[in-house]
Amino acid sequence: MKQIVSKFRHFLRRSEDGGATVEFVIIFPVLMFLIMFIFLLAVDFFWMLTSQKAVERGAREAITRLPVAGALIEQGRILNYDTAFGSNPGTPCQPGGQCAAVTTYTCRGGPFINADPTASCSADRFTEIYNVVLNLAPNTILPEDLTITYQDSGLGRASESYIPLVTVELQQARILSSFKWIDRFFAVGSPTQPVVAAALVGESLGQ
């Protein structure tokens, strides 16, 4: 009888053999998920930071020569501000209508280069800026990923050279990997495609 009771107690005794293995099996998938997510996040941050530097170089290139938008060029140079009604030549283009408004023009590469006929975007001039951005962009980008916008800065003077705010914007076609993971596990909605942009004032474009 004693032997039966002893065997029964031994059977009920808690065994810790293999405990470390069980803990490892439970923790390992979670640990690997965290490591992979941190890695993807680091790669995506690298993409964003390097792309930001690429568009900054592109914006610097864009303000050193004549605009991509041919509508802003007349007789081989950038056009002049027209004086608004009641203002005199040389008057600062302050908000309120000292200079006649200049239309904002946007040029996008690839098949969109002629999307706005009024802008008369130059494919050759666009390619020069695109190549500068492409040299620094960490991923392969296409011309249609790049957009160049010329917007009135309001810093010029009536009857003098137009001074635009030049914005170079890069939109990558793929969604960042870390955004996909977040959306898949936390259902935060469809993540937007990452966009990076840089803007500089073109004080003497092509001069």
C-alpha positions in Angstrom: 0.0 0.0 0.0 2.8 2.4 0.9 4.5 1.7 -2.4 1.3 2.5 -4.3 0.9 5.8 -2.4 4.6 6.6 -2.9 4.2 6.1 -6.7 1.1 8.1 -6.8 2.8 11.0 -5.0 5.7 10.8 -7.4 3.3 10.9 -10.3 1.6 14.0 -8.9 4.9 15.7 -8.1 5.5 18.7 -10.4 8.4 18.2 -12.8 10.4 21.2 -14.1 12.3 19.3 -16.7 12.2 21.1 -20.1 10.8 24.3 -18.5 13.4 26.5 -20.2 12.5 25.0 -23.6 8.8 25.7 -23.1 9.6 29.3 -22.1 11.8 29.7 -25.2 9.2 28.4 -27.5 6.6 30.8 -26.1 8.9 33.9 -26.2 10.8 33.3 -29.4 8.0 34.2 -31.9 7.3 37.4 -30.0 10.9 38.3 -29.9 11.4 37.6 -33.6 8.4 39.8 -34.4 9.8 42.7 -32.4 13.3 42.3 -34.0 11.8 42.2 -37.5 9.5 45.1 -36.9 12.4 47.2 -35.5 14.5 46.3 -38.5 11.8 47.3 -41.0 11.2 50.5 -39.1 14.9 51.3 -39.3 15.0 50.7 -43.0 11.9 52.9 -43.5 13.4 55.7 -41.5 16.6 55.4 -43.6 14.4 55.7 -46.7 12.6 58.8 -45.4 15.7 60.6 -44.3 17.7 59.8 -47.4 14.8 60.7 -49.6 14.5 64.0 -47.8 18.1 64.8 -48.6 17.5 63.8 -52.2 14.6 66.2 -52.7 16.6 69.0 -51.0 19.4 68.5 -53.6 16.7 68.4 -56.3 15.2 71.7 -55.1 18.7 73.3 -55.0 19.2 72.1 -58.6 15.8 73.4 -59.6 16.5 77.0 -58.5 19.9 77.3 -60.3 18.4 77.2 -63.8 15.3 78.2 -65.8 12.0 76.7 -64.6 10.7 73.4 -65.9 7.4 75.2 -66.5 8.0 76.9 -69.9 5.0 79.2 -69.1 7.3 81.1 -66.7 9.9 81.8 -69.4 9.8 84.6 -71.9 12.5 85.5 -74.4 14.9 83.0 -72.9 14.6 84.3 -69.3 12.2 84.1 -66.4 9.2 86.4 -66.9 8.7 89.7 -65.0 6.0 90.6 -62.6 3.2 92.7 -64.1 2.2 95.7 -62.1 -1.3 95.5 -60.6 -3.8 98.3 -61.1 -2.7 101.5 -59.4 0.9 100.3 -58.5 4.2 101.5 -59.8 7.2 99.6 -61.3 9.6 98.6 -58.5 6.8 98.4 -55.9 7.3 95.4 -53.6 4.9 92.5 -54.3 3.3 92.6 -50.9 0.1 90.8 -50.1 -2.8 92.9 -51.2 -2.2 93.1 -55.0 0.9 95.2 -55.6 1.8 92.8 -58.4 -0.4 90.9 -60.8 -0.9 87.3 -59.6 1.2 84.6 -61.3 -0.4 81.2 -61.8 1.0 78.2 -59.9 2.4 75.6 -62.2 3.1 72.0 -61.5 5.2 69.6 -63.6 5.2 65.9 -63.0 7.4 63.5 -64.8 6.8 60.4 -66.9 3.5 60.2 -68.8 2.2 63.2 -66.8 4.8 65.7 -68.2 2.2 67.2 -70.6 -0.8 66.8 -68.2 -1.2 70.6 -68.0 -0.7 72.1 -71.5 -0.7 75.7 -70.0 2.4 74.9 -68.0 4.4 73.9 -71.1 6.6 71.6 -69.0 10.1 70.8 -70.4 10.9 67.1 -70.3 14.6 67.7 -70.8 14.8 70.2 -67.9 12.7 67.9 -65.7 15.1 65.0 -66.4 18.1 67.1 -65.2 16.4 67.6 -61.8 15.1 64.0 -61.7 18.6 62.6 -62.2 19.9 64.6 -59.3 17.2 63.2 -57.0 17.7 59.7 -58.4 21.4 59.7 -57.5 20.6 60.1 -53.8 17.2 58.3 -53.5 17.7 54.9 -51.7 15.2 53.1 -53.8 14.6 53.1 -57.5 12.2 55.9 -58.3 10.4 56.7 -61.5 9.9 60.1 -63.1 6.2 60.1 -62.3 7.2 59.8 -58.6 8.6 63.4 -58.8 6.6 66.6 -58.9 8.0 70.1 -59.2 5.8 73.1 -58.3 6.3 76.8 -59.0 4.3 79.1 -56.7 4.4 82.8 -56.3 6.5 83.7 -53.2 5.4 87.4 -53.1 9.0 88.5 -52.6 9.6 90.3 -55.9 8.9 93.7 -57.2 6.5 94.9 -59.9 8.1 94.8 -63.4 11.1 92.9 -62.1 12.0 89.1 -62.3 9.4 86.7 -61.0 10.5 85.0 -57.7 8.8 81.6 -57.2 8.8 79.2 -54.3 10.0 76.0 -55.9 8.9 72.8 -54.3 10.3 69.4 -55.2 8.1 66.5 -54.0 8.8 62.8 -54.1 6.1 60.2 -53.7 7.3 56.6 -53.6 5.1 54.1 -55.3 5.4 51.4 -52.6 4.0 51.7 -49.1 6.6 51.5 -46.4 6.9 48.0 -45.0 6.5 49.0 -41.3 3.2 50.8 -42.3 2.0 47.5 -43.8 2.8 45.7 -40.6 1.0 48.2 -38.4 -2.0 48.2 -40.6 -2.1 44.4 -40.7 -1.9 43.8 -36.9 -3.7 46.9 -35.6 -6.2 47.7 -38.4 -5.5 51.5 -38.4 -6.8 51.8 -41.9 -5.0 51.9 -45.3 -1.7 53.6 -44.8 -0.9 56.5 -47.1 2.1 56.4 -49.4 5.1 58.3 -47.9 5.7 61.8 -49.4 8.8 63.9 -48.9 9.3 67.4 -50.1 11.7 70.4 -50.0 11.1 74.0 -51.0 13.5 76.8 -51.8 13.0 80.3 -53.1 14.2 80.8 -56.7 15.6 84.4 -56.5 17.5 84.4 -59.8 16.4 81.4 -61.9 18.6 81.0 -64.9 20.5 84.2 -64.3 
